[in-house]
Structures are given as structure tokens and as C-alpha cells.
Amino acid sequence: MIGSCTLTAFNDTKNDAALFVGWWDYYAVTKMLPLPVQVFQIWWYATNEGKLAPATDMVEIRGAFPDIMSDNRDERKRRLRRTVEKYRDNKDVLADPRTEKVPLCFSARSP
């Protein structure tokens, strides 16, 4: 236990905004995002509609994740993972110069 924090008190919903901002900053520098992060950003918009500017056009965002706010957290995350898988091999997205081709995770290589 560190201070008054424990792992049992951890709530992963607090990570969503930090991840969103971190990747937003990354995009500001690189002008590219990995495909899973692109999907995550749309998912974040869909699950945080109240934080967006009132004039934001939500048609495509709601179309990507229809009625997601009626789902519980576990189902929202499942839908995020399924949507990443749906677009993982999408040739149009992968061909876009804003899509980073480097994998999110690097695997350790044996010597």
C-alpha cells in the first residue's frame, strides 16, 4: 500500500482520459497514430460525448459505437476490442499516412 491507495481501489476508468491525452499529444508530434489508438479515440469520444464541444458532429462516432452508453464498462471494452479487430487489416486505414505502421508492443527477441 502506498499512502492510502491500494490496488483494490484501482478503477481503470481513470486511465481513459490519461490515455486519450497521451495519444493526443503523441499525434501532435508525429501526425500518426497506430490503428488501435485511432479506434480507441473514437471509442473515447463515444463514451464521453458530454465532454465534447456542443457543435461536435456525432453521426460517425455514434455510428461506430451505437448505443454504447447503454452498455456496462466490460461490454464497452469488449466492443472496443472487437472494433479494433474489425479494422486491424482494413487496407484503406492502413494505407492512410496518418496510420502508424509500428506495432504498439514490441516482442522480446531471443539472442
C-alpha positions in Angstrom: 0.0 0.0 0.0 1.3 3.4 -1.0 -0.3 6.1 1.2 -4.0 5.5 1.2 -4.0 3.9 -2.3 -4.4 0.1 -2.8 -4.7 -2.0 -5.9 -8.2 -3.0 -4.8 -9.2 0.7 -5.1 -7.9 0.9 -8.7 -10.5 1.9 -11.2 -9.4 1.6 -14.9 -11.9 4.3 -16.0 -9.5 6.9 -14.7 -7.0 5.7 -17.3 -9.2 6.5 -20.2 -8.7 10.3 -20.2 -4.9 9.9 -19.5 -4.5 7.5 -22.4 -6.6 9.8 -24.6 -4.5 12.9 -23.8 -1.2 11.0 -24.1 -2.1 9.7 -27.5 -3.4 13.2 -28.5 0.0 14.6 -27.6 1.8 11.8 -29.5 -0.3 12.6 -32.6 0.5 16.3 -32.2 4.2 15.4 -32.6 4.2 12.5 -35.0 1.0 13.2 -37.1 0.4 9.5 -36.9 -1.4 7.0 -34.7 -1.5 3.2 -34.6 -4.8 1.8 -35.8 -5.9 0.5 -32.3 -5.3 4.0 -30.9 -7.4 5.5 -33.7 -10.3 3.2 -32.7 -9.7 4.0 -29.0 -10.0 7.7 -29.7 -13.4 7.2 -31.5 -14.5 4.9 -28.6 -13.4 7.6 -26.1 -15.5 10.2 -27.9 -18.5 7.9 -28.0 -18.2 7.2 -24.2 -17.5 10.8 -23.3 -20.0 12.7 -25.5 -20.8 15.2 -22.8 -17.1 16.3 -22.7 -17.1 17.3 -26.4 -18.0 20.7 -27.8 -21.7 21.1 -28.3 -21.4 21.6 -32.0 -19.5 18.3 -32.5 -20.9 16.2 -35.3 -21.6 12.8 -33.6 -23.0 11.0 -36.5 -19.9 8.9 -37.4 -18.9 8.5 -33.8 -22.3 7.2 -32.8 -22.3 5.0 -35.9 -19.1 3.4 -34.9 -20.3 2.6 -31.4 -24.1 2.8 -31.5 -25.9 2.9 -28.1 -22.6 2.2 -26.3 -23.7 4.2 -23.2 -26.4 1.7 -22.5 -23.6 -1.0 -22.0 -21.7 -1.6 -18.8 -18.0 -1.0 -18.7 -17.0 -4.6 -19.5 -19.2 -4.6 -22.6 -17.9 -1.2 -23.7 -14.3 -2.5 -23.5 -15.3 -5.7 -25.4 -16.8 -3.5 -28.1 -13.6 -1.5 -28.3 -11.5 -4.7 -28.8 -13.9 -6.1 -31.4 -13.8 -2.9 -33.4 -10.0 -2.9 -33.3 -10.1 -6.4 -34.7 -12.7 -5.4 -37.3 -10.4 -2.7 -38.7 -7.0 -4.3 -38.0 -6.5 -5.3 -41.6 -8.5 -2.6 -43.3 -6.4 -1.6 -46.3 -7.8 1.9 -46.5 -7.0 2.7 -42.9 -3.6 1.0 -43.1 -2.7 3.0 -46.3 -3.5 6.3 -44.7 -0.3 8.2 -44.0 -1.7 9.1 -40.6 -1.7 5.4 -39.6 1.5 4.4 -37.9 2.8 1.1 -39.0 5.0 0.3 -36.0 3.3 -2.1 -33.6 2.1 -0.9 -30.2 4.0 -3.6 -28.4 7.4 -4.9 -29.3 8.2 -8.5 -28.6 11.4 -9.6 -27.0 13.7 -11.4 -29.3 15.9 -14.3 -28.4 19.6 -13.7 -28.9 
